[in-house]
Amino acid sequence: MDRGDVLIAIDFLEVPREVQTALQHAKKIGATILGITDFPTSPIARAANVCLYAKRGLHTTVNSLTPAFSLVNALAIAVGWAKKADSIKALSDLDRLLEEQGH
């Protein structure tokens, strides 16, 4: 990770140690942190430069990840659209790799 990178961190109940380490490193080097969580008091919300909130329902009943994954999908489409040439090359590279592996 470099200063110009963006870390996208997703958390809903407990932040795994690996994610906490990534957050600390991103903060240390000055990388941007985009958080996706359901509460402003979560560690990811507190660490993030920008935070998107996706409610999952009560933690004791229905917990759907659909809102969070809809945000991730929208972000991926927006980045792909903004970086068309890079996206097309990455998809072409992936297709070539899959063909080489017989998939």
DSSP file (Angstrom, degrees, kcal/mol; ACC not computed):
  #  RESIDUE AA STRUCTURE BP1 BP2  ACC     N-H-->O    O-->H-N    N-H-->O    O-->H-N    TCO  KAPPA ALPHA  PHI   PSI    X-CA   Y-CA   Z-CA
    1    1 A M              0   0    0      0, 0.0     2,-0.2     0, 0.0    30,-0.0   0.000 360.0 360.0 360.0 135.9    0.0    0.0    0.0
    2    2 A D    >   -     0   0    0     28,-0.0     3,-1.9     1,-0.0    27,-0.1  -0.727 360.0 -98.6-117.4 169.5    1.2    3.5   -0.9
    3    3 A R  T 3  S+     0   0    0      1,-0.3    29,-0.4    -2,-0.2    -1,-0.0   0.819 122.1  54.0 -56.4 -33.7    0.2    7.0    0.1
    4    4 A G  T 3  S+     0   0    0     27,-0.1    -1,-0.3     2,-0.1     2,-0.1   0.469  92.1  97.3 -82.9  -1.4   -1.8    7.3   -3.2
    5    5 A D    <   -     0   0    0     -3,-1.9    27,-1.6    21,-0.0     2,-0.5  -0.382  66.5-135.3 -84.9 164.0   -3.8    4.1   -2.6
    6    6 A V  E     -a   32   0A   0     25,-0.2     2,-0.6    -2,-0.1    27,-0.2  -0.988  10.3-151.2-120.1 126.2   -7.3    3.8   -1.1
    7    7 A L  E     -a   33   0A   0     25,-2.9    27,-3.2    -2,-0.5     2,-0.7  -0.858   6.2-157.2 -94.0 124.5   -8.1    1.1    1.5
    8    8 A I  E     -a   34   0A   0     -2,-0.6     2,-0.5    25,-0.2    27,-0.2  -0.917  15.0-173.4-102.1 115.5  -11.7   -0.1    1.5
    9    9 A A  E     -a   35   0A   0     25,-2.6    27,-2.4    -2,-0.7     2,-0.4  -0.931   7.0-166.8-115.5 130.9  -12.5   -1.5    4.9
   10   10 A I  E     +a   36   0A   0     -2,-0.5     2,-0.3    25,-0.2    27,-0.2  -0.962  16.7 158.9-119.9 131.4  -15.8   -3.3    5.6
   11   11 A D        +     0   0    0     25,-2.1    27,-0.4    -2,-0.4     4,-0.1  -0.995  16.3 162.5-151.9 142.2  -16.9   -4.1    9.2
   12   12 A F  S    S+     0   0    0     -2,-0.3    26,-0.1     2,-0.3     3,-0.1   0.648  80.2   1.0-129.1 -42.3  -20.1   -4.9   10.9
   13   13 A L  S    S+     0   0    0      1,-0.4     2,-0.4    24,-0.0    -2,-0.0   0.767 127.1   5.1-113.4 -63.8  -19.6   -6.6   14.3
   14   14 A E        -     0   0    0     28,-0.1    -1,-0.4    29,-0.0    -2,-0.3  -0.979  67.4-127.9-127.1 140.2  -15.9   -7.0   15.1
   15   15 A V        -     0   0    0     -2,-0.4    -4,-0.1    -4,-0.1     5,-0.1  -0.764  31.1-126.0 -87.5 118.0  -13.0   -5.8   13.2
   16   16 A P     >  -     0   0    0      0, 0.0     4,-2.3     0, 0.0     3,-0.4  -0.209  21.1-112.3 -59.9 153.9  -10.5   -8.7   12.5
   17   17 A R  H  > S+     0   0    0      1,-0.2     4,-2.4     2,-0.2     5,-0.2   0.864 117.2  56.1 -55.3 -39.9   -6.9   -8.1   13.6
   18   18 A E  H  > S+     0   0    0      1,-0.2     4,-2.1     2,-0.2    -1,-0.2   0.883 108.2  47.4 -63.3 -38.5   -5.8   -8.1   10.0
   19   19 A V  H  > S+     0   0    0     -3,-0.4     4,-2.6     2,-0.2    -1,-0.2   0.901 110.1  52.4 -70.0 -40.3   -8.1   -5.3    9.1
   20   20 A Q  H  X S+     0   0    0     -4,-2.3     4,-2.5     2,-0.2    -2,-0.2   0.910 109.9  49.6 -59.9 -41.8   -7.0   -3.3   12.2
   21   21 A T  H  X S+     0   0    0     -4,-2.4     4,-2.4     2,-0.2    -2,-0.2   0.915 110.8  49.2 -62.9 -43.7   -3.4   -3.7   11.1
   22   22 A A  H  X S+     0   0    0     -4,-2.1     4,-2.6     2,-0.2    -2,-0.2   0.896 111.0  50.5 -63.3 -40.5   -4.3   -2.5    7.5
   23   23 A L  H  X S+     0   0    0     -4,-2.6     4,-2.5     2,-0.2    -2,-0.2   0.931 111.2  48.1 -62.4 -46.1   -6.1    0.5    9.0
   24   24 A Q  H  X S+     0   0    0     -4,-2.5     4,-2.4     1,-0.2    -2,-0.2   0.911 113.2  47.8 -61.4 -42.9   -3.2    1.4   11.2
   25   25 A H  H  X S+     0   0    0     -4,-2.4     4,-2.2     2,-0.2     6,-0.2   0.925 110.9  50.7 -65.2 -44.1   -0.8    1.1    8.3
   26   26 A A  H  X>S+     0   0    0     -4,-2.6     5,-2.1     1,-0.2     4,-1.1   0.922 112.4  47.1 -59.8 -44.6   -3.0    3.2    6.0
   27   27 A K  H  <5S+     0   0    0     -4,-2.5     3,-0.5     1,-0.2    -1,-0.2   0.924 110.5  53.5 -60.4 -45.0   -3.2    5.9    8.6
   28   28 A K  H  <5S+     0   0    0     -4,-2.4    -2,-0.2     1,-0.2    -1,-0.2   0.877 115.6  37.4 -60.9 -41.3    0.6    5.8    9.2
   29   29 A I  H  <5S-     0   0    0     -4,-2.2    -1,-0.2    -5,-0.1    -2,-0.2   0.522 114.0-112.3 -92.2  -5.0    1.5    6.3    5.5
   30   30 A G  T  <5 +     0   0    0     -4,-1.1    -3,-0.2    -3,-0.5     2,-0.1   0.709  59.8 155.8  84.3  20.9   -1.4    8.7    4.8
   31   31 A A      < -     0   0    0     -5,-2.1     2,-0.2    -6,-0.2    -1,-0.2  -0.455  48.7-103.5 -75.0 153.9   -3.4    6.5    2.5
   32   32 A T  E     -a    6   0A   0    -27,-1.6   -25,-2.9   -29,-0.4     2,-0.5  -0.562  31.2-150.5 -77.5 141.0   -7.1    7.3    2.2
   33   33 A I  E     -a    7   0A   0     -2,-0.2    16,-2.2   -27,-0.2    17,-1.8  -0.967   8.7-167.9-117.5 123.7   -9.5    5.0    4.0
   34   34 A L  E     -ab   8  50A   0    -27,-3.2   -25,-2.6    -2,-0.5     2,-0.3  -0.952  15.7-160.8-106.6 119.4  -13.0    4.3    2.7
   35   35 A G  E     -ab   9  51A   0     15,-2.9    17,-3.2    -2,-0.6     2,-0.4  -0.779  15.6-168.2-103.9 145.8  -15.1    2.6    5.3
   36   36 A I  E     +ab  10  52A   0    -27,-2.4   -25,-2.1    -2,-0.3     2,-0.3  -0.976  36.7 124.6-128.4 117.5  -18.3    0.6    4.9
   37   37 A T  E     - b   0  53A   0     15,-1.8    17,-2.6    -2,-0.4   -25,-0.2  -0.869  60.4-117.4-156.4-176.5  -20.1   -0.2    8.2
   38   38 A D  S    S+     0   0    0    -27,-0.4    15,-0.1    -2,-0.3   -26,-0.1   0.530  89.2  50.2-114.9  -6.9  -23.4    0.2   10.0
   39   39 A F    >   -     0   0    0      1,-0.1     3,-1.6    15,-0.0     6,-0.3  -0.996  65.6-140.4-135.2 137.0  -22.5    2.4   13.0
   40   40 A P  T 3  S+     0   0    0      0, 0.0    -1,-0.1     0, 0.0    13,-0.0   0.676 104.2  59.5 -65.1 -16.1  -20.6    5.7   13.3
   41   41 A T  T 3  S+     0   0    0      4,-0.1     5,-0.0     5,-0.0     0, 0.0   0.467  78.9 114.2 -91.7  -1.5  -19.0    4.4   16.4
   42   42 A S  S <> S-     0   0    0     -3,-1.6     4,-2.2     1,-0.1     5,-0.2  -0.316  79.5-115.2 -67.6 153.4  -17.3    1.4   14.8
   43   43 A P  H  > S+     0   0    0      0, 0.0     4,-1.6     0, 0.0     5,-0.1   0.855 117.1  52.0 -57.0 -35.5  -13.5    1.3   14.6
   44   44 A I  H  > S+     0   0    0      2,-0.2     4,-2.1     1,-0.2   -35,-0.1   0.921 108.2  49.9 -69.1 -42.5  -13.7    1.5   10.8
   45   45 A A  H  4 S+     0   0    0     -6,-0.3    -1,-0.2     1,-0.2   -10,-0.1   0.902 111.9  49.1 -61.5 -40.0  -16.0    4.6   10.8
   46   46 A R  H  < S+     0   0    0     -4,-2.2    -1,-0.2     1,-0.2    -2,-0.2   0.833 116.6  41.7 -69.2 -31.4  -13.6    6.3   13.3
   47   47 A A  H  < S+     0   0    0     -4,-1.6    -2,-0.2    -5,-0.2    -1,-0.2   0.732  95.7 100.4 -85.9 -23.7  -10.5    5.5   11.1
   48   48 A A     <  -     0   0    0     -4,-2.1   -14,-0.2    -5,-0.1     3,-0.2  -0.290  58.7-154.6 -73.4 145.4  -12.1    6.3    7.7
   49   49 A N  S    S+     0   0    0    -16,-2.2     2,-0.4     1,-0.3   -15,-0.2   0.820  96.0  18.0 -76.3 -36.1  -11.6    9.5    5.8
   50   50 A V  E    S-b   34   0A   0    -17,-1.8   -15,-2.9     2,-0.0     2,-0.4  -0.999  77.3-166.7-135.1 134.9  -15.0    8.7    4.1
   51   51 A C  E     -b   35   0A   0     -2,-0.4     2,-0.5   -17,-0.2   -15,-0.2  -0.986   7.6-161.4-129.5 132.6  -17.5    6.3    5.5
   52   52 A L  E     -b   36   0A   0    -17,-3.2   -15,-1.8    -2,-0.4     2,-0.5  -0.929  17.8-142.0-108.0 133.2  -20.6    4.8    3.8
   53   53 A Y  E     +b   37   0A   0     -2,-0.5     2,-0.5   -17,-0.2   -15,-0.2  -0.837  19.3 179.4-103.6 128.9  -23.3    3.4    6.1
   54   54 A A        -     0   0    0    -17,-2.6     2,-0.2    -2,-0.5    14,-0.1  -0.935  20.4-143.5-128.6 105.9  -25.1    0.2    5.2
   55   55 A K        -     0   0    0     -2,-0.5    13,-0.1     1,-0.1     3,-0.1  -0.468  15.6-175.2 -71.6 138.0  -27.7   -1.0    7.7
   56   56 A R        -     0   0    0      1,-0.4     8,-1.5    -2,-0.2     2,-0.2   0.443  44.3-107.3-109.5  -5.0  -28.0   -4.7    8.1
   57   57 A G        -     0   0    0      6,-0.2    -1,-0.4     3,-0.0     6,-0.1  -0.498  67.1 -22.0  99.6-178.0  -30.9   -4.9   10.5
   58   58 A L    >   -     0   0    0     -2,-0.2     3,-1.2     1,-0.1    -3,-0.0  -0.385  57.8-130.8 -65.9 141.7  -30.8   -5.8   14.1
   59   59 A H  T 3  S+     0   0    0      1,-0.3    -1,-0.1    -2,-0.1     4,-0.1   0.651 107.1  52.9 -69.9 -13.2  -27.7   -7.9   15.1
   60   60 A T  T 3  S+     0   0    0      2,-0.1    -1,-0.3     0, 0.0     3,-0.1   0.533 119.8  23.7 -98.1  -7.0  -30.0  -10.4   16.9
   61   61 A T  S <  S+     0   0    0     -3,-1.2     2,-0.3     1,-0.3    -4,-0.0   0.050 116.8   2.9-124.8-126.5  -32.3  -11.0   14.0
   62   62 A V        -     0   0    0     -2,-0.1     2,-0.5     1,-0.1    -1,-0.3  -0.500  55.6-175.4 -72.6 126.9  -32.0  -10.7   10.2
   63   63 A N        -     0   0    0     -2,-0.3     2,-0.4    -3,-0.1    -6,-0.2  -0.854   6.0-175.5-125.4  94.5  -28.5   -9.6    9.1
   64   64 A S        -     0   0    0     -8,-1.5     4,-0.3    -2,-0.5    -2,-0.0  -0.752  20.9-164.5 -94.5 135.0  -28.4   -9.0    5.3
   65   65 A L     >  +     0   0    0     -2,-0.4     4,-2.7     1,-0.2     5,-0.3   0.404  67.8 100.8 -90.8   0.7  -25.1   -8.2    3.6
   66   66 A T  H  > S+     0   0    0      1,-0.2     4,-2.1     2,-0.2     5,-0.2   0.901  78.3  50.2 -55.8 -46.9  -27.1   -7.0    0.5
   67   67 A P  H  > S+     0   0    0      0, 0.0     4,-1.7     0, 0.0    -1,-0.2   0.926 113.3  46.1 -59.9 -42.9  -26.8   -3.3    1.3
   68   68 A A  H  > S+     0   0    0     -4,-0.3     4,-2.2     1,-0.2    -2,-0.2   0.931 114.0  47.0 -65.4 -45.2  -23.0   -3.5    1.8
   69   69 A F  H  X S+     0   0    0     -4,-2.7     4,-2.5     1,-0.2    -1,-0.2   0.798 107.4  57.7 -70.3 -26.4  -22.4   -5.5   -1.3
   70   70 A S  H  X S+     0   0    0     -4,-2.1     4,-2.3    -5,-0.3    -1,-0.2   0.898 107.7  47.9 -65.7 -39.9  -24.6   -3.2   -3.3
   71   71 A L  H  X S+     0   0    0     -4,-1.7     4,-2.5     2,-0.2    -2,-0.2   0.929 112.1  48.8 -63.6 -45.4  -22.3   -0.3   -2.3
   72   72 A V  H  X S+     0   0    0     -4,-2.2     4,-2.5     1,-0.2    -2,-0.2   0.915 111.7  49.8 -61.3 -43.4  -19.2   -2.4   -3.2
   73   73 A N  H  X S+     0   0    0     -4,-2.5     4,-2.3     2,-0.2    -1,-0.2   0.920 110.9  49.1 -61.8 -44.8  -20.7   -3.3   -6.6
   74   74 A A  H  X S+     0   0    0     -4,-2.3     4,-2.3     1,-0.2    -2,-0.2   0.898 111.7  49.5 -62.9 -40.8  -21.5    0.4   -7.3
   75   75 A L  H  X S+     0   0    0     -4,-2.5     4,-2.7     2,-0.2     5,-0.2   0.918 110.1  50.5 -63.8 -43.4  -18.0    1.5   -6.3
   76   76 A A  H  X S+     0   0    0     -4,-2.5     4,-2.5     1,-0.2    -2,-0.2   0.910 111.8  47.5 -62.2 -42.2  -16.5   -1.2   -8.6
   77   77 A I  H  X S+     0   0    0     -4,-2.3     4,-2.4     2,-0.2    -1,-0.2   0.912 112.2  50.0 -64.9 -42.3  -18.6   -0.1  -11.5
   78   78 A A  H  X S+     0   0    0     -4,-2.3     4,-2.3     2,-0.2    -2,-0.2   0.915 113.0  45.4 -64.2 -43.6  -17.7    3.6  -10.9
   79   79 A V  H  X S+     0   0    0     -4,-2.7     4,-2.1     2,-0.2    -1,-0.2   0.921 113.3  50.7 -65.9 -43.0  -14.0    2.9  -10.8
   80   80 A G  H  < S+     0   0    0     -4,-2.5     7,-0.3    -5,-0.2    -2,-0.2   0.896 111.9  47.4 -60.1 -40.3  -14.2    0.7  -13.9
   81   81 A W  H >< S+     0   0    0     -4,-2.4     3,-0.8     1,-0.2    -1,-0.2   0.899 113.1  48.0 -68.2 -41.0  -16.1    3.4  -15.7
   82   82 A A  H 3< S+     0   0    0     -4,-2.3    -2,-0.2     1,-0.3    -1,-0.2   0.802 120.1  38.0 -70.7 -29.0  -13.6    6.1  -14.7
   83   83 A K  T 3X S+     0   0    0     -4,-2.1     4,-2.8     1,-0.2    -1,-0.3  -0.426  73.7 156.1-119.6  55.5  -10.6    3.9  -15.6
   84   84 A K  H <> S+     0   0    0     -3,-0.8     4,-2.8     1,-0.2     5,-0.2   0.886  71.0  47.2 -51.1 -51.8  -11.9    2.3  -18.8
   85   85 A A  H  > S+     0   0    0      1,-0.2     4,-2.2     2,-0.2    -1,-0.2   0.923 115.1  45.6 -62.3 -45.1   -8.6    1.5  -20.4
   86   86 A D  H  > S+     0   0    0      1,-0.2     4,-2.5     2,-0.2    -1,-0.2   0.896 113.7  50.5 -63.4 -40.0   -7.1    0.0  -17.3
   87   87 A S  H  X S+     0   0    0     -4,-2.8     4,-2.5    -7,-0.3    -2,-0.2   0.912 110.0  48.6 -65.6 -43.3  -10.3   -2.0  -16.6
   88   88 A I  H  X S+     0   0    0     -4,-2.8     4,-2.4    -5,-0.2    -1,-0.2   0.915 112.8  48.6 -63.8 -42.5  -10.4   -3.4  -20.1
   89   89 A K  H  X S+     0   0    0     -4,-2.2     4,-2.8    -5,-0.2    -2,-0.2   0.925 111.3  49.8 -62.9 -44.3   -6.7   -4.4  -19.9
   90   90 A A  H  X S+     0   0    0     -4,-2.5     4,-2.3     1,-0.2    -2,-0.2   0.907 112.6  47.0 -62.2 -42.0   -7.2   -6.0  -16.5
   91   91 A L  H  X S+     0   0    0     -4,-2.5     4,-2.5     2,-0.2    -1,-0.2   0.888 112.4  49.9 -67.2 -38.6  -10.2   -8.0  -17.7
   92   92 A S  H  X S+     0   0    0     -4,-2.4     4,-2.4     2,-0.2    -2,-0.2   0.913 110.8  49.7 -64.5 -42.3   -8.3   -9.1  -20.9
   93   93 A D  H  X S+     0   0    0     -4,-2.8     4,-2.4     2,-0.2    -2,-0.2   0.905 111.3  49.4 -61.6 -41.9   -5.4  -10.2  -18.7
   94   94 A L  H  X S+     0   0    0     -4,-2.3     4,-2.6     2,-0.2    -2,-0.2   0.921 109.9  50.7 -64.0 -44.4   -7.8  -12.2  -16.5
   95   95 A D  H  X S+     0   0    0     -4,-2.5     4,-2.4     1,-0.2    -2,-0.2   0.922 111.0  49.2 -57.9 -44.8   -9.4  -13.8  -19.5
   96   96 A R  H  X S+     0   0    0     -4,-2.4     4,-2.3     2,-0.2    -2,-0.2   0.922 111.5  48.8 -62.2 -45.3   -5.9  -14.8  -20.9
   97   97 A L  H  X S+     0   0    0     -4,-2.4     4,-1.6     1,-0.2    -1,-0.2   0.907 111.2  50.0 -61.1 -42.8   -4.9  -16.2  -17.5
   98   98 A L  H  <>S+     0   0    0     -4,-2.6     5,-3.0     1,-0.2     4,-0.3   0.902 110.3  50.0 -63.6 -41.1   -8.1  -18.2  -17.2
   99   99 A E  H ><5S+     0   0    0     -4,-2.4     3,-1.2     1,-0.2    -1,-0.2   0.904 108.7  52.5 -63.3 -40.4   -7.6  -19.6  -20.7
  100  100 A E  H 3<5S+     0   0    0     -4,-2.3    -1,-0.2     1,-0.3    -2,-0.2   0.834 109.9  49.0 -62.8 -32.4   -4.1  -20.6  -19.8
  101  101 A Q  T 3<5S-     0   0    0     -4,-1.6    -1,-0.3    -5,-0.2    -2,-0.2   0.447 118.8-112.7 -87.2  -1.4   -5.4  -22.5  -16.8
  102  102 A G  T < 5       0   0    0     -3,-1.2    -3,-0.2    -4,-0.3    -2,-0.1   0.767 360.0 360.0  78.2  26.4   -8.0  -24.2  -18.9
  103  103 A H      <       0   0    0     -5,-3.0    -4,-0.2    -6,-0.1    -5,-0.1   0.421 360.0 360.0 -99.2 360.0  -11.0  -22.5  -17.3
